[in-house]
Amino acid sequence: MDTTELEYVGFWARVGASLVDTLLIGLLIWPLLTVFYGWDYWTDPSSDTGVLDLLISYVLPALAVLAFWIARQATPGKMLLSARIVDAQTGGKPSTRQLLARYLGYFVAMIPFFLGILWVGIDARKQGWHDKLAGTVVVRPKLRGPQPVHFPQS
């Protein structure tokens, strides 16, 4: 892999990708929740939901994200940027275990006021805590600038 043709994807690009993904997930779960629970789900905070709400609102999005990461190394938002998640050491495809750790790492990264997510903006390799925990980086074809990607060889 020619790493001189890659760059790390920074904070604001990843925020944009996340917004696209959030919109797409919303377009998936909004009609499902409305079909199963009706309009009261959106207007009445005391409406009785249950296990199906948990499955649609949390499990389905998690499975969709993981499925995209495993199949394409990116969610649709990252694909719009030509970005992909790679192993931080080799630049190759991350393992399913790494991708699961990355997903769970988002929760760790968000706990202290999103500091682990904001870390992307100050880290030399643009890694959030979720990336560091999983041993991943997010790269794309180089657009500009002198920031080459470096994968340390083990």
C-alpha positions as a Python dict, from the first residue, in 0.01 Angstrom:
ca = {
    (1, 'M'): (0, 0, 0),
    (2, 'D'): (140, 338, -102),
    (3, 'T'): (87, 544, 212),
    (4, 'T'): (215, 863, 45),
    (5, 'E'): (-119, 876, -132),
    (6, 'L'): (-320, 866, 194),
    (7, 'E'): (-400, 1115, 465),
    (8, 'Y'): (-564, 1087, 805),
    (9, 'V'): (-922, 1209, 814),
    (10, 'G'): (-963, 1498, 1056),
    (11, 'F'): (-1224, 1603, 1306),
    (12, 'W'): (-1459, 1816, 1094),
    (13, 'A'): (-1470, 1572, 802),
    (14, 'R'): (-1556, 1295, 1047),
    (15, 'V'): (-1826, 1513, 1208),
    (16, 'G'): (-1978, 1562, 862),
    (17, 'A'): (-1967, 1188, 794),
    (18, 'S'): (-2129, 1123, 1131),
    (19, 'L'): (-2410, 1367, 1053),
    (20, 'V'): (-2480, 1187, 723),
    (21, 'D'): (-2485, 851, 904),
    (22, 'T'): (-2713, 987, 1177),
    (23, 'L'): (-2957, 1115, 915),
    (24, 'L'): (-2957, 781, 734),
    (25, 'I'): (-3009, 585, 1055),
    (26, 'G'): (-3290, 822, 1146),
    (27, 'L'): (-3452, 761, 808),
    (28, 'L'): (-3434, 389, 884),
    (29, 'I'): (-3563, 384, 1241),
    (30, 'W'): (-3816, 672, 1231),
    (31, 'P'): (-4070, 490, 1010),
    (32, 'L'): (-4020, 162, 1197),
    (33, 'L'): (-4087, 322, 1535),
    (34, 'T'): (-4388, 506, 1392),
    (35, 'V'): (-4533, 186, 1243),
    (36, 'F'): (-4494, -11, 1565),
    (37, 'Y'): (-4579, 261, 1819),
    (38, 'G'): (-4777, 525, 1627),
    (39, 'W'): (-4742, 900, 1656),
    (40, 'D'): (-4766, 881, 2035),
    (41, 'Y'): (-4408, 758, 2041),
    (42, 'W'): (-4294, 1104, 1924),
    (43, 'T'): (-4544, 1318, 2115),
    (44, 'D'): (-4609, 1142, 2446),
    (45, 'P'): (-4301, 1088, 2663),
    (46, 'S'): (-4497, 850, 2885),
    (47, 'S'): (-4593, 620, 2598),
    (48, 'D'): (-4521, 256, 2673),
    (49, 'T'): (-4244, 126, 2449),
    (50, 'G'): (-4057, -190, 2546),
    (51, 'V'): (-3808, -432, 2402),
    (52, 'L'): (-3894, -356, 2041),
    (53, 'D'): (-3798, 9, 2098),
    (54, 'L'): (-3461, -104, 2234),
    (55, 'L'): (-3407, -330, 1933),
    (56, 'I'): (-3504, -67, 1675),
    (57, 'S'): (-3338, 234, 1841),
    (58, 'Y'): (-3012, 78, 1960),
    (59, 'V'): (-2948, -277, 1838),
    (60, 'L'): (-3046, -221, 1473),
    (61, 'P'): (-2824, 89, 1430),
    (62, 'A'): (-2532, -88, 1601),
    (63, 'L'): (-2568, -388, 1372),
    (64, 'A'): (-2598, -164, 1065),
    (65, 'V'): (-2281, 30, 1154),
    (66, 'L'): (-2086, -287, 1228),
    (67, 'A'): (-2209, -450, 907),
    (68, 'F'): (-2089, -152, 701),
    (69, 'W'): (-1755, -144, 883),
    (70, 'I'): (-1701, -517, 826),
    (71, 'A'): (-1814, -517, 462),
    (72, 'R'): (-1683, -177, 345),
    (73, 'Q'): (-1451, -48, 623),
    (74, 'A'): (-1676, 258, 631),
    (75, 'T'): (-2026, 381, 688),
    (76, 'P'): (-2207, 569, 407),
    (77, 'G'): (-2092, 902, 553),
    (78, 'K'): (-1727, 795, 543),
    (79, 'M'): (-1777, 650, 194),
    (80, 'L'): (-1886, 996, 74),
    (81, 'L'): (-1541, 1116, 183),
    (82, 'S'): (-1365, 813, 31),
    (83, 'A'): (-1255, 740, 387),
    (84, 'R'): (-1206, 398, 539),
    (85, 'I'): (-1113, 247, 872),
    (86, 'V'): (-784, 57, 869),
    (87, 'D'): (-561, -122, 1117),
    (88, 'A'): (-330, 141, 1270),
    (89, 'Q'): (-25, -86, 1252),
    (90, 'T'): (-52, -237, 905),
    (91, 'G'): (-296, -20, 711),
    (92, 'G'): (-488, -337, 630),
    (93, 'K'): (-846, -432, 696),
    (94, 'P'): (-923, -432, 1070),
    (95, 'S'): (-1047, -751, 1232),
    (96, 'T'): (-1407, -789, 1342),
    (97, 'R'): (-1279, -781, 1701),
    (98, 'Q'): (-1111, -445, 1637),
    (99, 'L'): (-1429, -306, 1483),
    (100, 'L'): (-1640, -424, 1776),
    (101, 'A'): (-1388, -268, 2017),
    (102, 'R'): (-1404, 52, 1813),
    (103, 'Y'): (-1784, 63, 1837),
    (104, 'L'): (-1781, 1, 2213),
    (105, 'G'): (-1496, 250, 2242),
    (106, 'Y'): (-1732, 526, 2132),
    (107, 'F'): (-1911, 493, 2466),
    (108, 'V'): (-1582, 530, 2654),
    (109, 'A'): (-1488, 827, 2435),
    (110, 'M'): (-1818, 1005, 2504),
    (111, 'I'): (-1833, 966, 2881),
    (112, 'P'): (-1606, 1256, 2979),
    (113, 'F'): (-1788, 1532, 2788),
    (114, 'F'): (-1702, 1381, 2447),
    (115, 'L'): (-1332, 1437, 2515),
    (116, 'G'): (-1238, 1110, 2346),
    (117, 'I'): (-1420, 1219, 2029),
    (118, 'L'): (-1273, 1571, 2038),
    (119, 'W'): (-931, 1406, 2067),
    (120, 'V'): (-944, 1348, 1690),
    (121, 'G'): (-886, 1722, 1648),
    (122, 'I'): (-558, 1728, 1842),
    (123, 'D'): (-407, 1386, 1779),
    (124, 'A'): (-123, 1359, 1525),
    (125, 'R'): (-284, 1053, 1362),
    (126, 'K'): (-639, 1193, 1405),
    (127, 'Q'): (-732, 904, 1635),
    (128, 'G'): (-1017, 935, 1882),
    (129, 'W'): (-1006, 722, 2194),
    (130, 'H'): (-1227, 468, 2019),
    (131, 'D'): (-959, 437, 1747),
    (132, 'K'): (-678, 411, 2001),
    (133, 'L'): (-864, 141, 2195),
    (134, 'A'): (-928, -57, 1878),
    (135, 'G'): (-593, 5, 1709),
    (136, 'T'): (-749, 174, 1404),
    (137, 'V'): (-710, 494, 1204),
    (138, 'V'): (-935, 657, 946),
    (139, 'V'): (-767, 739, 613),
    (140, 'R'): (-861, 860, 267),
    (141, 'P'): (-682, 943, -56),
    (142, 'K'): (-470, 1252, -3),
    (143, 'L'): (-645, 1575, -89),
    (144, 'R'): (-365, 1819, -1),
    (145, 'G'): (-92, 1899, 245),
    (146, 'P'): (219, 1732, 380),
    (147, 'Q'): (62, 1500, 637),
    (148, 'P'): (166, 1153, 520),
    (149, 'V'): (25, 841, 676),
    (150, 'H'): (270, 617, 858),
    (151, 'F'): (195, 258, 960),
    (152, 'P'): (460, 128, 1201),
    (153, 'Q'): (566, -222, 1111),
    (154, 'S'): (557, -473, 1395),
}
